[in-house]
Amino acid sequence: MSERFGPGAARLSGHVALLLGWPPERFWRATPEELATVLAAAMPSPDGGIDRQTINALMERERHG
């Protein structure tokens, strides 16, 4: 690895601040797993997500209990 930790971490902290609105102290308190989970949730679903038919079926099932 040719890049030092400090500059890379500072750049990542800036990206997180822009994307998620996290202040630096929140970034530094987060675990790598927390950061990965939040960023993964922001990405589009690889399988295209849920379709309208499934949403309607879930809404109908919930309505009846």
PDB file of N, H, CA, C and O in Angstrom:
ATOM      1  N   MET A   1       0.850  -1.162   0.000  1.00  0.00           N
ATOM      2  CA  MET A   1       0.000   0.000   0.000  1.00  0.00           C
ATOM      3  C   MET A   1       0.899   1.230   0.000  1.00  0.00           C
ATOM      4  O   MET A   1       1.788   1.354   0.842  1.00  0.00           O
ATOM      5  N   SER A   2       0.671   2.128  -0.932  1.00  0.00           N
ATOM      6  H   SER A   2      -0.052   2.028  -1.617  1.00  0.00           H
ATOM      7  CA  SER A   2       1.548   3.281  -1.055  1.00  0.00           C
ATOM      8  C   SER A   2       1.043   4.498  -0.297  1.00  0.00           C
ATOM      9  O   SER A   2       1.817   5.416  -0.029  1.00  0.00           O
ATOM     10  N   GLU A   3      -0.233   4.525   0.052  1.00  0.00           N
ATOM     11  H   GLU A   3      -0.862   3.779  -0.166  1.00  0.00           H
ATOM     12  CA  GLU A   3      -0.790   5.680   0.733  1.00  0.00           C
ATOM     13  C   GLU A   3      -0.735   5.493   2.249  1.00  0.00           C
ATOM     14  O   GLU A   3      -0.958   4.395   2.757  1.00  0.00           O
ATOM     15  N   ARG A   4      -0.440   6.563   2.951  1.00  0.00           N
ATOM     16  H   ARG A   4      -0.259   7.455   2.538  1.00  0.00           H
ATOM     17  CA  ARG A   4      -0.423   6.511   4.406  1.00  0.00           C
ATOM     18  C   ARG A   4      -1.848   6.560   4.945  1.00  0.00           C
ATOM     19  O   ARG A   4      -2.757   7.040   4.269  1.00  0.00           O
ATOM     20  N   PHE A   5      -2.036   6.065   6.153  1.00  0.00           N
ATOM     21  H   PHE A   5      -1.297   5.674   6.702  1.00  0.00           H
ATOM     22  CA  PHE A   5      -3.358   5.991   6.757  1.00  0.00           C
ATOM     23  C   PHE A   5      -3.994   7.365   6.928  1.00  0.00           C
ATOM     24  O   PHE A   5      -5.159   7.550   6.575  1.00  0.00           O
ATOM     25  N   GLY A   6      -3.259   8.321   7.457  1.00  0.00           N
ATOM     26  H   GLY A   6      -2.313   8.170   7.743  1.00  0.00           H
ATOM     27  CA  GLY A   6      -3.810   9.634   7.790  1.00  0.00           C
ATOM     28  C   GLY A   6      -4.485  10.341   6.635  1.00  0.00           C
ATOM     29  O   GLY A   6      -5.650  10.719   6.760  1.00  0.00           O
ATOM     30  N   PRO A   7      -3.802  10.537   5.509  1.00  0.00           N
ATOM     31  CA  PRO A   7      -4.451  11.222   4.385  1.00  0.00           C
ATOM     32  C   PRO A   7      -5.667  10.470   3.841  1.00  0.00           C
ATOM     33  O   PRO A   7      -6.667  11.086   3.474  1.00  0.00           O
ATOM     34  N   GLY A   8      -5.580   9.155   3.789  1.00  0.00           N
ATOM     35  H   GLY A   8      -4.767   8.654   4.087  1.00  0.00           H
ATOM     36  CA  GLY A   8      -6.720   8.367   3.316  1.00  0.00           C
ATOM     37  C   GLY A   8      -7.911   8.466   4.256  1.00  0.00           C
ATOM     38  O   GLY A   8      -9.051   8.595   3.810  1.00  0.00           O
ATOM     39  N   ALA A   9      -7.650   8.406   5.555  1.00  0.00           N
ATOM     40  H   ALA A   9      -6.724   8.301   5.918  1.00  0.00           H
ATOM     41  CA  ALA A   9      -8.727   8.505   6.549  1.00  0.00           C
ATOM     42  C   ALA A   9      -9.356   9.890   6.517  1.00  0.00           C
ATOM     43  O   ALA A   9     -10.575  10.020   6.632  1.00  0.00           O
ATOM     44  N   ALA A  10      -8.542  10.919   6.363  1.00  0.00           N
ATOM     45  H   ALA A  10      -7.552  10.814   6.270  1.00  0.00           H
ATOM     46  CA  ALA A  10      -9.078  12.282   6.297  1.00  0.00           C
ATOM     47  C   ALA A  10      -9.974  12.452   5.077  1.00  0.00           C
ATOM     48  O   ALA A  10     -11.035  13.071   5.165  1.00  0.00           O
ATOM     49  N   ARG A  11      -9.552  11.907   3.941  1.00  0.00           N
ATOM     50  H   ARG A  11      -8.690  11.405   3.870  1.00  0.00           H
ATOM     51  CA  ARG A  11     -10.359  11.984   2.728  1.00  0.00           C
ATOM     52  C   ARG A  11     -11.679  11.215   2.911  1.00  0.00           C
ATOM     53  O   ARG A  11     -12.738  11.706   2.521  1.00  0.00           O
ATOM     54  N   LEU A  12     -11.618  10.018   3.498  1.00  0.00           N
ATOM     55  H   LEU A  12     -10.757   9.619   3.815  1.00  0.00           H
ATOM     56  CA  LEU A  12     -12.824   9.224   3.741  1.00  0.00           C
ATOM     57  C   LEU A  12     -13.758   9.954   4.700  1.00  0.00           C
ATOM     58  O   LEU A  12     -14.974   9.943   4.506  1.00  0.00           O
ATOM     59  N   SER A  13     -13.205  10.585   5.730  1.00  0.00           N
ATOM     60  H   SER A  13     -12.218  10.594   5.887  1.00  0.00           H
ATOM     61  CA  SER A  13     -14.012  11.360   6.669  1.00  0.00           C
ATOM     62  C   SER A  13     -14.757  12.474   5.941  1.00  0.00           C
ATOM     63  O   SER A  13     -15.928  12.730   6.222  1.00  0.00           O
ATOM     64  N   GLY A  14     -14.081  13.130   5.013  1.00  0.00           N
ATOM     65  H   GLY A  14     -13.130  12.922   4.785  1.00  0.00           H
ATOM     66  CA  GLY A  14     -14.728  14.186   4.221  1.00  0.00           C
ATOM     67  C   GLY A  14     -15.840  13.652   3.342  1.00  0.00           C
ATOM     68  O   GLY A  14     -16.891  14.279   3.214  1.00  0.00           O
ATOM     69  N   HIS A  15     -15.613  12.495   2.734  1.00  0.00           N
ATOM     70  H   HIS A  15     -14.759  11.986   2.838  1.00  0.00           H
ATOM     71  CA  HIS A  15     -16.659  11.872   1.900  1.00  0.00           C
ATOM     72  C   HIS A  15     -17.877  11.529   2.748  1.00  0.00           C
ATOM     73  O   HIS A  15     -19.013  11.772   2.340  1.00  0.00           O
ATOM     74  N   VAL A  16     -17.642  10.970   3.913  1.00  0.00           N
ATOM     75  H   VAL A  16     -16.720  10.772   4.245  1.00  0.00           H
ATOM     76  CA  VAL A  16     -18.747  10.590   4.798  1.00  0.00           C
ATOM     77  C   VAL A  16     -19.514  11.822   5.253  1.00  0.00           C
ATOM     78  O   VAL A  16     -20.741  11.790   5.345  1.00  0.00           O
ATOM     79  N   ALA A  17     -18.803  12.903   5.537  1.00  0.00           N
ATOM     80  H   ALA A  17     -17.806  12.928   5.463  1.00  0.00           H
ATOM     81  CA  ALA A  17     -19.470  14.143   5.933  1.00  0.00           C
ATOM     82  C   ALA A  17     -20.392  14.636   4.822  1.00  0.00           C
ATOM     83  O   ALA A  17     -21.510  15.076   5.089  1.00  0.00           O
ATOM     84  N   LEU A  18     -19.923  14.564   3.575  1.00  0.00           N
ATOM     85  H   LEU A  18     -19.014  14.207   3.358  1.00  0.00           H
ATOM     86  CA  LEU A  18     -20.739  15.011   2.448  1.00  0.00           C
ATOM     87  C   LEU A  18     -21.912  14.077   2.173  1.00  0.00           C
ATOM     88  O   LEU A  18     -23.033  14.533   1.947  1.00  0.00           O
ATOM     89  N   LEU A  19     -21.657  12.771   2.192  1.00  0.00           N
ATOM     90  H   LEU A  19     -20.746  12.400   2.376  1.00  0.00           H
ATOM     91  CA  LEU A  19     -22.694  11.804   1.841  1.00  0.00           C
ATOM     92  C   LEU A  19     -23.733  11.596   2.932  1.00  0.00           C
ATOM     93  O   LEU A  19     -24.928  11.516   2.650  1.00  0.00           O
ATOM     94  N   LEU A  20     -23.277  11.510   4.178  1.00  0.00           N
ATOM     95  H   LEU A  20     -22.306  11.575   4.407  1.00  0.00           H
ATOM     96  CA  LEU A  20     -24.166  11.141   5.278  1.00  0.00           C
ATOM     97  C   LEU A  20     -24.469  12.286   6.235  1.00  0.00           C
ATOM     98  O   LEU A  20     -25.372  12.184   7.065  1.00  0.00           O
ATOM     99  N   GLY A  21     -23.722  13.366   6.121  1.00  0.00           N
ATOM    100  H   GLY A  21     -22.988  13.449   5.447  1.00  0.00           H
ATOM    101  CA  GLY A  21     -23.920  14.482   7.044  1.00  0.00           C
ATOM    102  C   GLY A  21     -23.326  14.236   8.416  1.00  0.00           C
ATOM    103  O   GLY A  21     -23.669  14.918   9.382  1.00  0.00           O
ATOM    104  N   TRP A  22     -22.430  13.253   8.502  1.00  0.00           N
ATOM    105  H   TRP A  22     -22.152  12.699   7.718  1.00  0.00           H
ATOM    106  CA  TRP A  22     -21.804  12.945   9.791  1.00  0.00           C
ATOM    107  C   TRP A  22     -20.716  13.959  10.098  1.00  0.00           C
ATOM    108  O   TRP A  22     -19.874  14.229   9.243  1.00  0.00           O
ATOM    109  N   PRO A  23     -20.713  14.526  11.298  1.00  0.00           N
ATOM    110  CA  PRO A  23     -19.573  15.359  11.696  1.00  0.00           C
ATOM    111  C   PRO A  23     -18.356  14.464  11.950  1.00  0.00           C
ATOM    112  O   PRO A  23     -18.512  13.256  12.135  1.00  0.00           O
ATOM    113  N   PRO A  24     -17.154  15.034  11.962  1.00  0.00           N
ATOM    114  CA  PRO A  24     -15.953  14.215  12.139  1.00  0.00           C
ATOM    115  C   PRO A  24     -15.990  13.310  13.366  1.00  0.00           C
ATOM    116  O   PRO A  24     -15.549  12.162  13.298  1.00  0.00           O
ATOM    117  N   GLU A  25     -16.511  13.811  14.487  1.00  0.00           N
ATOM    118  H   GLU A  25     -16.869  14.743  14.542  1.00  0.00           H
ATOM    119  CA  GLU A  25     -16.508  12.970  15.696  1.00  0.00           C
ATOM    120  C   GLU A  25     -17.385  11.735  15.533  1.00  0.00           C
ATOM    121  O   GLU A  25     -17.076  10.686  16.099  1.00  0.00           O
ATOM    122  N   ARG A  26     -18.475  11.836  14.771  1.00  0.00           N
ATOM    123  H   ARG A  26     -18.726  12.688  14.311  1.00  0.00           H
ATOM    124  CA  ARG A  26     -19.321  10.656  14.516  1.00  0.00           C
ATOM    125  C   ARG A  26     -18.576   9.654  13.643  1.00  0.00           C
ATOM    126  O   ARG A  26     -18.636   8.449  13.887  1.00  0.00           O
ATOM    127  N   PHE A  27     -17.881  10.145  12.638  1.00  0.00           N
ATOM    128  H   PHE A  27     -17.832  11.124  12.440  1.00  0.00           H
ATOM    129  CA  PHE A  27     -17.083   9.267  11.781  1.00  0.00           C
ATOM    130  C   PHE A  27     -16.050   8.512  12.602  1.00  0.00           C
ATOM    131  O   PHE A  27     -15.895   7.302  12.439  1.00  0.00           O
ATOM    132  N   TRP A  28     -15.352   9.201  13.469  1.00  0.00           N
ATOM    133  H   TRP A  28     -15.478  10.184  13.601  1.00  0.00           H
ATOM    134  CA  TRP A  28     -14.268   8.576  14.228  1.00  0.00           C
ATOM    135  C   TRP A  28     -14.788   7.619  15.296  1.00  0.00           C
ATOM    136  O   TRP A  28     -14.058   6.721  15.716  1.00  0.00           O
ATOM    137  N   ARG A  29     -16.041   7.791  15.748  1.00  0.00           N
ATOM    138  H   ARG A  29     -16.634   8.521  15.406  1.00  0.00           H
ATOM    139  CA  ARG A  29     -16.626   6.857  16.727  1.00  0.00           C
ATOM    140  C   ARG A  29     -17.223   5.617  16.066  1.00  0.00           C
ATOM    141  O   ARG A  29     -17.416   4.593  16.721  1.00  0.00           O
ATOM    142  N   ALA A  30     -17.513   5.710  14.771  1.00  0.00           N
ATOM    143  H   ALA A  30     -17.357   6.543  14.239  1.00  0.00           H
ATOM    144  CA  ALA A  30     -18.148   4.591  14.062  1.00  0.00           C
ATOM    145  C   ALA A  30     -17.150   3.460  13.844  1.00  0.00           C
ATOM    146  O   ALA A  30     -15.962   3.690  13.616  1.00  0.00           O
ATOM    147  N   THR A  31     -17.655   2.253  13.920  1.00  0.00           N
ATOM    148  H   THR A  31     -18.620   2.067  14.105  1.00  0.00           H
ATOM    149  CA  THR A  31     -16.821   1.100  13.574  1.00  0.00           C
ATOM    150  C   THR A  31     -16.836   0.945  12.060  1.00  0.00           C
ATOM    151  O   THR A  31     -17.744   1.452  11.401  1.00  0.00           O
ATOM    152  N   PRO A  32     -15.857   0.260  11.499  1.00  0.00           N
ATOM    153  CA  PRO A  32     -15.895  -0.002  10.056  1.00  0.00           C
ATOM    154  C   PRO A  32     -17.168  -0.726   9.634  1.00  0.00           C
ATOM    155  O   PRO A  32     -17.696  -0.469   8.551  1.00  0.00           O
ATOM    156  N   GLU A  33     -17.664  -1.625  10.474  1.00  0.00           N
ATOM    157  H   GLU A  33     -17.236  -1.833  11.353  1.00  0.00           H
ATOM    158  CA  GLU A  33     -18.891  -2.345  10.142  1.00  0.00           C
ATOM    159  C   GLU A  33     -20.093  -1.402  10.093  1.00  0.00           C
ATOM    160  O   GLU A  33     -20.939  -1.526   9.208  1.00  0.00           O
ATOM    161  N   GLU A  34     -20.178  -0.455  11.041  1.00  0.00           N
ATOM    162  H   GLU A  34     -19.491  -0.354  11.761  1.00  0.00           H
ATOM    163  CA  GLU A  34     -21.275   0.518  11.020  1.00  0.00           C
ATOM    164  C   GLU A  34     -21.238   1.360   9.747  1.00  0.00           C
ATOM    165  O   GLU A  34     -22.262   1.571   9.098  1.00  0.00           O
ATOM    166  N   LEU A  35     -20.061   1.829   9.407  1.00  0.00           N
ATOM    167  H   LEU A  35     -19.229   1.657   9.935  1.00  0.00           H
ATOM    168  CA  LEU A  35     -19.923   2.643   8.204  1.00  0.00           C
ATOM    169  C   LEU A  35     -20.298   1.834   6.960  1.00  0.00           C
ATOM    170  O   LEU A  35     -21.017   2.333   6.095  1.00  0.00           O
ATOM    171  N   ALA A  36     -19.829   0.617   6.864  1.00  0.00           N
ATOM    172  H   ALA A  36     -19.244   0.211   7.567  1.00  0.00           H
ATOM    173  CA  ALA A  36     -20.147  -0.232   5.714  1.00  0.00           C
ATOM    174  C   ALA A  36     -21.645  -0.506   5.630  1.00  0.00           C
ATOM    175  O   ALA A  36     -22.210  -0.514   4.537  1.00  0.00           O
ATOM    176  N   THR A  37     -22.294  -0.731   6.769  1.00  0.00           N
ATOM    177  H   THR A  37     -21.835  -0.725   7.658  1.00  0.00           H
ATOM    178  CA  THR A  37     -23.732  -1.003   6.782  1.00  0.00           C
ATOM    179  C   THR A  37     -24.523   0.189   6.288  1.00  0.00           C
ATOM    180  O   THR A  37     -25.439   0.038   5.480  1.00  0.00           O
ATOM    181  N   VAL A  38     -24.179   1.368   6.766  1.00  0.00           N
ATOM    182  H   VAL A  38     -23.434   1.490   7.423  1.00  0.00           H
ATOM    183  CA  VAL A  38     -24.888   2.580   6.348  1.00  0.00           C
ATOM    184  C   VAL A  38     -24.669   2.847   4.863  1.00  0.00           C
ATOM    185  O   VAL A  38     -25.613   3.178   4.145  1.00  0.00           O
ATOM    186  N   LEU A  39     -23.438   2.704   4.406  1.00  0.00           N
ATOM    187  H   LEU A  39     -22.672   2.435   4.990  1.00  0.00           H
ATOM    188  CA  LEU A  39     -23.162   2.945   2.989  1.00  0.00           C
ATOM    189  C   LEU A  39     -23.832   1.900   2.106  1.00  0.00           C
ATOM    190  O   LEU A  39     -24.314   2.231   1.022  1.00  0.00           O
ATOM    191  N   ALA A  40     -23.871   0.654   2.544  1.00  0.00           N
ATOM    192  H   ALA A  40     -23.480   0.385   3.424  1.00  0.00           H
ATOM    193  CA  ALA A  40     -24.534  -0.396   1.761  1.00  0.00           C
ATOM    194  C   ALA A  40     -26.030  -0.127   1.651  1.00  0.00           C
ATOM    195  O   ALA A  40     -26.635  -0.396   0.613  1.00  0.00           O
ATOM    196  N   ALA A  41     -26.626   0.399   2.709  1.00  0.00           N
ATOM    197  H   ALA A  41     -26.135   0.618   3.553  1.00  0.00           H
ATOM    198  CA  ALA A  41     -28.058   0.702   2.675  1.00  0.00           C
ATOM    199  C   ALA A  41     -28.376   1.804   1.672  1.00  0.00           C
ATOM    200  O   ALA A  41     -29.486   1.859   1.142  1.00  0.00           O
ATOM    201  N   ALA A  42     -27.422   2.669   1.412  1.00  0.00           N
ATOM    202  H   ALA A  42     -26.521   2.624   1.843  1.00  0.00           H
ATOM    203  CA  ALA A  42     -27.623   3.767   0.467  1.00  0.00           C
ATOM    204  C   ALA A  42     -27.451   3.329  -0.988  1.00  0.00           C
ATOM    205  O   ALA A  42     -27.822   4.059  -1.906  1.00  0.00           O
ATOM    206  N   MET A  43     -26.892   2.147  -1.194  1.00  0.00           N
ATOM    207  H   MET A  43     -26.590   1.553  -0.448  1.00  0.00           H
ATOM    208  CA  MET A  43     -26.644   1.659  -2.556  1.00  0.00           C
ATOM    209  C   MET A  43     -27.904   0.987  -3.104  1.00  0.00           C
ATOM    210  O   MET A  43     -28.688   0.420  -2.343  1.00  0.00           O
ATOM    211  N   PRO A  44     -28.096   1.051  -4.412  1.00  0.00           N
ATOM    212  CA  PRO A  44     -29.239   0.355  -5.000  1.00  0.00           C
ATOM    213  C   PRO A  44     -29.118  -1.155  -4.800  1.00  0.00           C
ATOM    214  O   PRO A  44     -28.016  -1.703  -4.766  1.00  0.00           O
ATOM    215  N   SER A  45     -30.239  -1.799  -4.672  1.00  0.00           N
ATOM    216  H   SER A  45     -31.134  -1.354  -4.699  1.00  0.00           H
ATOM    217  CA  SER A  45     -30.259  -3.246  -4.505  1.00  0.00           C
ATOM    218  C   SER A  45     -29.738  -3.919  -5.773  1.00  0.00           C
ATOM    219  O   SER A  45     -30.151  -3.556  -6.874  1.00  0.00           O
ATOM    220  N   PRO A  46     -28.836  -4.897  -5.636  1.00  0.00           N
ATOM    221  CA  PRO A  46     -28.289  -5.544  -6.832  1.00  0.00           C
ATOM    222  C   PRO A  46     -29.326  -6.331  -7.622  1.00  0.00           C
ATOM    223  O   PRO A  46     -29.140  -6.570  -8.815  1.00  0.00           O
ATOM    224  N   ASP A  47     -30.403  -6.733  -6.983  1.00  0.00           N
ATOM    225  H   ASP A  47     -30.554  -6.539  -6.013  1.00  0.00           H
ATOM    226  CA  ASP A  47     -31.423  -7.513  -7.704  1.00  0.00           C
ATOM    227  C   ASP A  47     -32.589  -6.646  -8.169  1.00  0.00           C
ATOM    228  O   ASP A  47     -33.622  -7.169  -8.585  1.00  0.00           O
ATOM    229  N   GLY A  48     -32.433  -5.337  -8.102  1.00  0.00           N
ATOM    230  H   GLY A  48     -31.594  -4.912  -7.763  1.00  0.00           H
ATOM    231  CA  GLY A  48     -33.475  -4.441  -8.596  1.00  0.00           C
ATOM    232  C   GLY A  48     -34.499  -4.049  -7.547  1.00  0.00           C
ATOM    233  O   GLY A  48     -35.417  -3.285  -7.846  1.00  0.00           O
ATOM    234  N   GLY A  49     -34.368  -4.550  -6.331  1.00  0.00           N
ATOM    235  H   GLY A  49     -33.623  -5.171  -6.089  1.00  0.00           H
ATOM    236  CA  GLY A  49     -35.285  -4.157  -5.266  1.00  0.00           C
ATOM    237  C   GLY A  49     -36.590  -4.930  -5.297  1.00  0.00           C
ATOM    238  O   GLY A  49     -36.678  -6.008  -5.884  1.00  0.00           O
ATOM    239  N   ILE A  50     -37.581  -4.374  -4.667  1.00  0.00           N
ATOM    240  H   ILE A  50     -37.510  -3.498  -4.190  1.00  0.00           H
ATOM    241  CA  ILE A  50     -38.880  -5.023  -4.525  1.00  0.00           C
ATOM    242  C   ILE A  50     -39.815  -4.507  -5.622  1.00  0.00           C
ATOM    243  O   ILE A  50     -39.790  -3.324  -5.964  1.00  0.00           O
ATOM    244  N   ASP A  51     -40.626  -5.391  -6.160  1.00  0.00           N
ATOM    245  H   ASP A  51     -40.646  -6.352  -5.882  1.00  0.00           H
ATOM    246  CA  ASP A  51     -41.531  -4.967  -7.218  1.00  0.00           C
ATOM    247  C   ASP A  51     -42.888  -4.568  -6.639  1.00  0.00           C
ATOM    248  O   ASP A  51     -43.184  -4.837  -5.475  1.00  0.00           O
ATOM    249  N   ARG A  52     -43.691  -3.934  -7.456  1.00  0.00           N
ATOM    250  H   ARG A  52     -43.450  -3.715  -8.402  1.00  0.00           H
ATOM    251  CA  ARG A  52     -44.987  -3.403  -7.014  1.00  0.00           C
ATOM    252  C   ARG A  52     -45.911  -4.523  -6.558  1.00  0.00           C
ATOM    253  O   ARG A  52     -46.646  -4.355  -5.585  1.00  0.00           O
ATOM    254  N   GLN A  53     -45.888  -5.651  -7.235  1.00  0.00           N
ATOM    255  H   GLN A  53     -45.291  -5.788  -8.025  1.00  0.00           H
ATOM    256  CA  GLN A  53     -46.757  -6.771  -6.864  1.00  0.00           C
ATOM    257  C   GLN A  53     -46.441  -7.249  -5.447  1.00  0.00           C
ATOM    258  O   GLN A  53     -47.355  -7.535  -4.672  1.00  0.00           O
ATOM    259  N   THR A  54     -45.173  -7.337  -5.108  1.00  0.00           N
ATOM    260  H   THR A  54     -44.431  -7.105  -5.737  1.00  0.00           H
ATOM    261  CA  THR A  54     -44.771  -7.767  -3.766  1.00  0.00           C
ATOM    262  C   THR A  54     -45.186  -6.734  -2.730  1.00  0.00           C
ATOM    263  O   THR A  54     -45.660  -7.097  -1.654  1.00  0.00           O
ATOM    264  N   ILE A  55     -45.018  -5.467  -3.033  1.00  0.00           N
ATOM    265  H   ILE A  55     -44.633  -5.171  -3.908  1.00  0.00           H
ATOM    266  CA  ILE A  55     -45.438  -4.410  -2.105  1.00  0.00           C
ATOM    267  C   ILE A  55     -46.934  -4.504  -1.851  1.00  0.00           C
ATOM    268  O   ILE A  55     -47.377  -4.436  -0.705  1.00  0.00           O
ATOM    269  N   ASN A  56     -47.716  -4.660  -2.917  1.00  0.00           N
ATOM    270  H   ASN A  56     -47.356  -4.715  -3.849  1.00  0.00           H
ATOM    271  CA  ASN A  56     -49.174  -4.771  -2.758  1.00  0.00           C
ATOM    272  C   ASN A  56     -49.549  -5.985  -1.909  1.00  0.00           C
ATOM    273  O   ASN A  56     -50.429  -5.895  -1.054  1.00  0.00           O
ATOM    274  N   ALA A  57     -48.885  -7.122  -2.141  1.00  0.00           N
ATOM    275  H   ALA A  57     -48.170  -7.195  -2.836  1.00  0.00           H
ATOM    276  CA  ALA A  57     -49.177  -8.324  -1.358  1.00  0.00           C
ATOM    277  C   ALA A  57     -48.837  -8.113   0.116  1.00  0.00           C
ATOM    278  O   ALA A  57     -49.590  -8.531   0.995  1.00  0.00           O
ATOM    279  N   LEU A  58     -47.714  -7.470   0.383  1.00  0.00           N
ATOM    280  H   LEU A  58     -47.103  -7.130  -0.331  1.00  0.00           H
ATOM    281  CA  LEU A  58     -47.346  -7.195   1.779  1.00  0.00           C
ATOM    282  C   LEU A  58     -48.338  -6.246   2.440  1.00  0.00           C
ATOM    283  O   LEU A  58     -48.700  -6.432   3.602  1.00  0.00           O
ATOM    284  N   MET A  59     -48.775  -5.238   1.708  1.00  0.00           N
ATOM    285  H   MET A  59     -48.481  -5.087   0.764  1.00  0.00           H
ATOM    286  CA  MET A  59     -49.752  -4.292   2.262  1.00  0.00           C
ATOM    287  C   MET A  59     -51.085  -4.990   2.543  1.00  0.00           C
ATOM    288  O   MET A  59     -51.722  -4.740   3.566  1.00  0.00           O
ATOM    289  N   GLU A  60     -51.494  -5.855   1.637  1.00  0.00           N
ATOM    290  H   GLU A  60     -50.976  -6.058   0.805  1.00  0.00           H
ATOM    291  CA  GLU A  60     -52.748  -6.587   1.826  1.00  0.00           C
ATOM    292  C   GLU A  60     -52.660  -7.516   3.035  1.00  0.00           C
ATOM    293  O   GLU A  60     -53.588  -7.581   3.841  1.00  0.00           O
ATOM    294  N   ARG A  61     -51.547  -8.231   3.158  1.00  0.00           N
ATOM    295  H   ARG A  61     -50.793  -8.178   2.503  1.00  0.00           H
ATOM    296  CA  ARG A  61     -51.353  -9.141   4.290  1.00  0.00           C
ATOM    297  C   ARG A  61     -51.338  -8.370   5.609  1.00  0.00           C
ATOM    298  O   ARG A  61     -51.913  -8.824   6.598  1.00  0.00           O
ATOM    299  N   GLU A  62     -50.690  -7.219   5.631  1.00  0.00           N
ATOM    300  H   GLU A  62     -50.222  -6.850   4.828  1.00  0.00           H
ATOM    301  CA  GLU A  62     -50.612  -6.424   6.859  1.00  0.00           C
ATOM    302  C   GLU A  62     -51.992  -5.864   7.236  1.00  0.00           C
ATOM    303  O   GLU A  62     -52.333  -5.767   8.415  1.00  0.00           O
ATOM    304  N   ARG A  63     -52.750  -5.510   6.247  1.00  0.00           N
ATOM    305  H   ARG A  63     -52.472  -5.589   5.290  1.00  0.00           H
ATOM    306  CA  ARG A  63     -54.076  -4.952   6.494  1.00  0.00           C
ATOM    307  C   ARG A  63     -54.971  -5.962   7.198  1.00  0.00           C
ATOM    308  O   ARG A  63     -55.837  -5.584   7.988  1.00  0.00           O
ATOM    309  N   HIS A  64     -54.767  -7.242   6.916  1.00  0.00           N
ATOM    310  H   HIS A  64     -54.064  -7.549   6.274  1.00  0.00           H
ATOM    311  CA  HIS A  64     -55.618  -8.283   7.488  1.00  0.00           C
ATOM    312  C   HIS A  64     -54.988  -8.979   8.681  1.00  0.00           C
ATOM    313  O   HIS A  64     -55.471 -10.018   9.131  1.00  0.00           O
ATOM    314  N   GLY A  65     -53.952  -8.427   9.169  1.00  0.00           N
ATOM    315  H   GLY A  65     -53.559  -7.583   8.804  1.00  0.00           H
ATOM    316  CA  GLY A  65     -53.489  -8.930  10.378  1.00  0.00           C
ATOM    317  C   GLY A  65     -52.322  -9.652  10.702  1.00  0.00           C
ATOM    318  O   GLY A  65     -52.115 -10.002  11.864  1.00  0.00           O
TER     319      GLY A  65
END
